């Protein structure tokens, strides 16, 4: 189960995509990767897009600009359920058997623009959530047992060099000069409100990419 909160600051340019997160090998191979993007090239403007890199892919609902979303993607075998703000928006079957999870990218999707806006409270869980888990998390801020959390980043620290993986308390992220921590109040349930959230872009041309190397150390490397 993959969880994050996000706010898109600008429309995706026509014919292009912006990545929220993605798995895959480096270099990229057909049918070996999958991710979640916001697309203006596949099925309209600013559509959520479950991406499989030249394998079956699926379009979802429209993402509004400057709206705070809580997004949860539950994977059970080859079934993917995508929830926005606690509501099931997509229930599809994708062939994930060949996906190589050597790299986990946040705020990027390979053949995409980097995400423009805010991403907060990124968490990865090692089991598929049930509908009750999604509802409890969104409505009541009640989460599954912490032992099921693989990794997470809440970006609630006051400086970049204090950001840690909340599961392991390891300082495992490298940042570039175009990144900052910004305080903002979110209208979305269970998003850290009034504290620090990570600003991925100032809404113009600045952006960053993080690669999460799937090892026991869960080290994040800036490319």
N, C-alpha and C positions, 0 to 999 in steps of 0.2 A: 504494500500500500504506500502510495506516494502522496504527500500532503504539502501544500504551500498556500500562502496568501499572496495576491498580487494586485497591482493597479497599473493599467496600461495608460501611459501619458500621452500617446499620440497614435494616430491611425497607422496601420501597416501600409506602406506604399503599394500601389496597385502592381500586381504581378510578383510580389515578394512575400516573405514569411519572416516572423520573429519567433525565436525559440524560447520556450519556458524551461524545458529540461529534455535531456535525451541520453539514451544509452547507446553504446556501440564501440566498434574497434577503431583503431587509428593505424593505417588509413581506413576510410569508410568502405564498406562492402555492401552489395545489394542483399537485402533481406537479412542483414546481420545487425540492424539497429532499429530502435523505435524511440519515439519521443512525443512530446506534446508541444505544439506550436500554435501560433495565431497567424492565420493565413489570409492574404488578399489575392491569392493566385489560384486556389483550387475550387472554391464554391461560393464566391461572393467576397465581401469585405469584412475583415476583422472576425473571421470565423475560427473557433477552436478546431484544431486539426490533429487527429491521431496519425502520426507519421510512421511509415515503415520502410522508407528508402527503397522505392521501386518494388515494393510488395503491397498487398491490399492496404488501403488507407481510408480514413473515414472523417467526414466533416461533421461539426457539431454546431452549437448555438453561437450567436453573435456576441462578441465581447464589447461592452460599452467603454468609451473613454472615461477616465477618471472615476471609475467605479471600483470599489473594494470588493474583491472576490475571495472566497475560501474555496479552494479546489482540491478535490481528493480523487485519485485514480486507484481503483482496486483491481488487482490482477489475480485471477484464479485460473491457472492453466493458460489457455488461449482466450479466455473471456476477459474483457475489460469493461468496467463500469466507471463512468466519469460523473462526479457530482459537483455541482456548483451551488454554493450557499445551501448545502444540505439537500438539494433536489437532484434526483437522477436525471441526467441530460443525455447520456449515451450508454448503450449496452450493446457491445459489438464483439465479434470474434475475429481475432488477428492471429496469424501464425507466428508465434513467438519462440518456437522451438530452436531456431537457429540464431537467436539474438546473442551477441557477445557483449557481456557487460564489463569489459575491461575499463571503460571510462564512463563516468557519469558527469554530464555537463549541465550546469545550471545557468540560465540566462542566455542560452545559445542552443542551436540545433543544427550544427554543421552548415548545410547549404541554406543559411538564413541570415537575416539581420540579427544582431544581438538585441535582446529585449530592451525596450525603452520604457522605463517606469520603475516601480517599486516591486521587490520580491521580499517576502518576510516569512518567518516561521516555516522553514523548509525541514521536513522530517521524512525519514524512510523507516517503514515498519516491516517486520519479517513475516507477516501473515495477512491474509485478505480480510479486510474489515467487513462486517455484516452491516445491513442497513441501520440497525440500532446503534452500532458504533459511530457511524457517520452522523446520525441524528443527535446522539449524546455529545459528540465533539462540537458540532455546530451550535446547537441550542443551549448547551449547559456547560461547555468547556470541560467535559468529563472524557478522559482519554483511556485507552486500554493500558494494561499493566506496563510500566516502564521497561520491564525486562524484554518486551517485544520490540522496543525501539532500537534500530540499528544505529542511526545517526540523526543528528538534528542541529540546526543553527537558528537561534532566535534573534540574533543581531541586536540584542538589547544592551550591549556594552557602550561605554561612552567614547571609546576610541577604537580604530581599526585593529590595532595590535592587541586588543583585549578580547577579540572575538574568538570563541572556542566552540568546539563540538560539545553540545550540552550533554551528550551521552557519555563521552569519555573525558571531558574537561581538557582536551588537547587543543593547543593553539595550532590549527591545521589549515589555515587559509592564508594565502598571499594575495595582496591587493595592489592595484596600480594607482597612479596619482589622480586618475579621473573618478575615483570612487570615494564615497563619503558615507557617514552615518547621519541620518536626519531624523529629527523628532517630528512625528505627525500623529494625529488622532484619526483612527479608522472607524468607519461605521459598521464594519463587519464583526460579527460575534467572534470572540475568542482570538482575535488578533491583538497583539500587544498594543494597547492604546495609551497614548501620551508618553511613551518611552521611545527608545531608539529603534529605528528600523533601517535596513540597509538600502541606500539609494543606488540603483544600478546605473542610472543615467540621469543627466540633468534635463533630459527631454530634447536635447539637440543632437550633437554628434558624438558625445562621450559615451563609452560603453566598456564593458569588460567581459571576460570569459573565465570561468573557473572549471578546472578538470578535477573530478573526484576519482582518484585511482582506487579501484576496488581491491584493497589489500587489508590485511589485519590491522594495519595502522590507520586506515581510512584517511590518507593524506590528501589534502587538496593542493593542487599546483596551478599557478597562474601561467597561461601560455600567451 
